[in-house]
C-alpha cells in the first residue's frame, strides 16, 4: 500500500494553503492509496513532519507552500538514508525551484499537472549544518530585501527584489570577503554574493544561465567593488544572461568551499532560500542528485 504525506502551510501566499489543500489531497489519492495530511503551525514543523515521513517509510512527501516550506521539507528528508520522493505545489512570492522544474506558478494549474508527472534527481546544497535547495545570498542587497514587508513581496513578486536591490546599490554598503572555491582563494569587496543551485534567482532565470538543478555544482556570483555606475550597468546584462562574463563580476562553479567575512567583528547573516540563515563564516558543499522530485512530464 503506497502512502504519501501532504504538508500544508496554511499561511503561505495569501493563505492559499487552506484554499487548495483539499484539491491537492484529492489528486494525491489518485496517485497513492493513502494520504496523511499535516498542517504547519510554526517554523520547523514542515522539516519535522518530512523527517518523520522518511523514518516511517512513506513513499512520498508533498508540500503545499512557499520557498520556506519547500526548503524545510527537503531539509527534513536530506539527512535520512531512506528519502521518500518529493513533490510540491508552489505558493508564495518567488518559487525559484518550481520555475526551473516547470511547475506552474498558478496553483490551480500546478494541481492539474499532478495528473502527469515523472521523477527527476536533483542536487541539494549543505550550508554549515543546514541545507538549501535554491540560493544563498549575502550582502547589503539581500539585507535590504529581507526588510521588505511580506505584503509588498506578495504584491510585486520578483520585482520587489529588483527594486530593493537598486536602492541597496545606491547606498554603496559593501563587505570584504574571502571566498574559497575548491581551493581557489579570492579576496574581494562586494555588496552581493550569491551561491545558486539553479538558474532562477529571485524569479529571474537569466542571472546564472549555466546553472542547472542536476549539474553537480554550486554557482557563485559576486558583484565586485562599490562603483554605482558599474552595478547599474549590470542590470541589462543580468536580463540578457551575460552577468557571469562581466569584468565587474566574480563567477565560479564549485563543489566545496567557504565564505568568510574579513572583519570578524561584524555579524552578517546569509539569506538562505528566502529566509534568514547562519552568520558568516559559511561552509558549503554540493550534494549531487541527493533527492528525487516529481516534475511535469513535459519538462526535460
N, C-alpha and C positions, 0 to 999 in steps of 0.2 A: 504494500500500500504506500503510495507516494504522499509525502507531506511537505507543505510549504508554510513558512511563517511570513505573514504580511505585517510589516511595521509601519505604522502611520503616525506622522507628526501632524496633529490637528491644527497647529498654528502656522504651518508653512504657507507661503504666498499670502493670499487674502483669506486665510483659514479654509483653503480649498481641500485640505486633507479630510475634513469632515464631509465635505460635499461629494468627494469621489470615492471614498473608501468602499462603499457598498458595490459600486460598479466594478472596481478592481477585484473585490472579493468574488463576485460572480464570474469574472473572466478566469480567475485563477482556478476556480472549481471545474472549469472546462479542461484545464491542463493537469491538475493534480486531484488526488482522491480526497485530501483533507487540507483545509486552510485554518491555521491558528492566527487569530488577529490580535495584535498588540498595539496599544496606544502609548505614545511617549508623553510624559508629563514634565520632564526636566532634562537638562543636558546629561549625557551619559546613558540614558535609558536605551536608546537605539543600539549602542555598542554592546550593552549587557544582553539585550534580547538576542542580537545576532550571534554572539558568542555562545549563548545557551542553545540556540538552534543548531549550531555546529556540534556542540557536545552531545546533543540529543539525537544526532544523526538525521536531521531534516535533509530533504533532498534539495531544497532551495530556500532562499530568503528573498523577499521582495520588499522594497521601500517605497513609500508614498511621501515625498517631502523634498526639501531643497538640498543644496550642496552640503550643508552641515549634517543633515540626516544621512545622506548617502555616504559621506565620509565616515560617520560613526559606525554604520552598518558594516562597511568594508573593513574598517579597523578592527571591529569585533571578530570578523572572520579571519583576518590576516594572521593571527597568532596561532590558529588551530591547525592541527595536522590534517583533520578532515574538514575541508572547506566546502560547504554547500554552494551550488551555483547561485548567482546573484542577479537580480533584475530590479528595475526601478521606474517609477513614473515621476518625471521631474516637475517640481513645483518651485516657487521662489523666484529669485532675481536673475541669476546668470546661467547656471546649469551647464558649465563647460563640458563635463564628461558626456552628458546627454547629447549635446550638439555634435560632438565628434563621433559618437556611436550611431548617429542617425535617428535618435529617438525624438519624436515630435515635441516641440515646446508647448503645444496645445494639449493639456491633459486629456481632453476627450479623444483626440486623435491618437495620443500615446496609448491610451487604454485599448483602442481599436487595434493598434499594432500588436498587441499581445496575442492576437489570433494567429499570426505568422511570425514566429521567432526562430532564431538559431543561436548557437553558443559561440563565444569568442574569448580566447585567453588574452588578458591584458596585464600590463605592468602595474605595480604599486611602488611607492617610494617610502622609505623609512627616514624619519627625521627625529634624531635622538631616540627616545623610547616610544615614539608615536608613528603614525602613518599618514601619508597623503595620497590622494588619487588624481590630483589635478595640478595645483600650483602652490608654491611657497613664494611670498612677496615680502621684501624688506626695504625699508627706507621711508622717506617723507611722503611719497605718493600713496602707498598703502595705508600709512598712518592717517592721511587726510581722508581717504575713502572710508576708513573704519569709523570716522566721526559722522559720516552721512547718516541721517535718520533712516530707519528701515522703510518708512513710508515713501521717502524720496527714491530709495533704491528700487522699490517695487514699482513705482510710477515710471521712472526713467529707464530702468534696466541698465544695460551696459553703458548707456550714455552718461549715467551718473558717475561712473568710474572715469570716463574721459574728461568730464568737466572738472571733477575734483583733482584729477591728475594735472591738468593745465594750471589750476590755481597753485598746486604744490610746486610746480616748476617755477612759477613766478616768485615764490617765497625763497627759492635758492638754498634750502636747507639740505646739506649733503653730509654723508658719513664716510669715514675712512675704513675700508675693508681689506682683509687679507683673505683671498679665495684660493682654495686648493682643489684642483680638478684632476683626479687620478695622478697626483704627484706634481703637477704643474702649479706653481705658486705665483699668484699675481696680486699686487697691491694696487688699489685704485680708490678714488673718491667717487661716490655715486649717491643720487637721491632715489634710485630704484634698482634693486636686484631681484630678478625673477628666476625661479627654478621651476620648470614646467615638464609635465609628462605628456601633454597633448599640444596641438597647435591652436587650441582655443584658450585665449587669455582674457578674462573679464568679458566674455561674449564675442570677442574679436578673433576670428580664425585666421588672421594673416600675420600676427606678430612673430611667431616662430613656425613658419610653414613646414620646416623639415621634421618637426616633432610628430611622432606617431604613438598611439596608445600601446603598441606592442613591439617597439624597436629596441628595447633593452637598454635605453639610455635616459638619463635626465638631461635637460637642456637648460643651460644657464645663460641669461642675458642681463647685462648691466649697462646702464647709461653712464658714460664716463664724464667726469668734470662737472662744472657748475655754470657754464655759459647758457643763458636763457635762449639765445638765438639758435644755438646748436640743438637744444632739446625740442624747441618748437618745430624746427625743420624736420625732425624725425617723424612727426605725426603723419604726413602724407606717405612717408616711406613705410610706416607700420601698416597702413591700409593696403599698400602695394606689395607687402611681403618682403621688403628689401632691408628692414632694420638690422638683421644679423650681419649684413655686409657693410654697414656704415662704419666709418673710422671712429665715430663717437660712441660706438657700442662694443662692449666686450661680449663675445659669444663663444661657447664651447658646448660640446656634448660630452658627458662623462658618466661613469658608473658609481664612483665613490668619491666623496670629498668633504671639505669643511668650509664654513664661512665664519670668520672671526671679525669682531669689531676691534679695531686697533686701540681705541680709547676704552679700556676696560672699566673705567669709572662710570660709563654711560649704560643705561638699561634700555636696550632696543629689542622689541619683540617682533617676531615674524608673524605674518598673517598666513594661515595655513588653510587652504580651501575655503577662504572667505571668513574664517573665524580667527580670533587671537590665539597665537601659539606660544611656543617657548621663547625665552630671551636668548640672544646670542651668547656664546658660540653655538653653532649648529653642526652636527654630524649628519651626513646624508648618504644614502645608499639605495641603489635601484634593486627592486625585487622583480626580475623578469617573469612575465606571464604567470603572475602569482595568484590570480583569481580568474574564474570563468564567469562571464556575464552574458545575459540574454540581450540580443540586439535584433532589430528588424531584419528579416531575411533578405531584404533587398539592399542591405548595406554590406559592401565588401570590406 
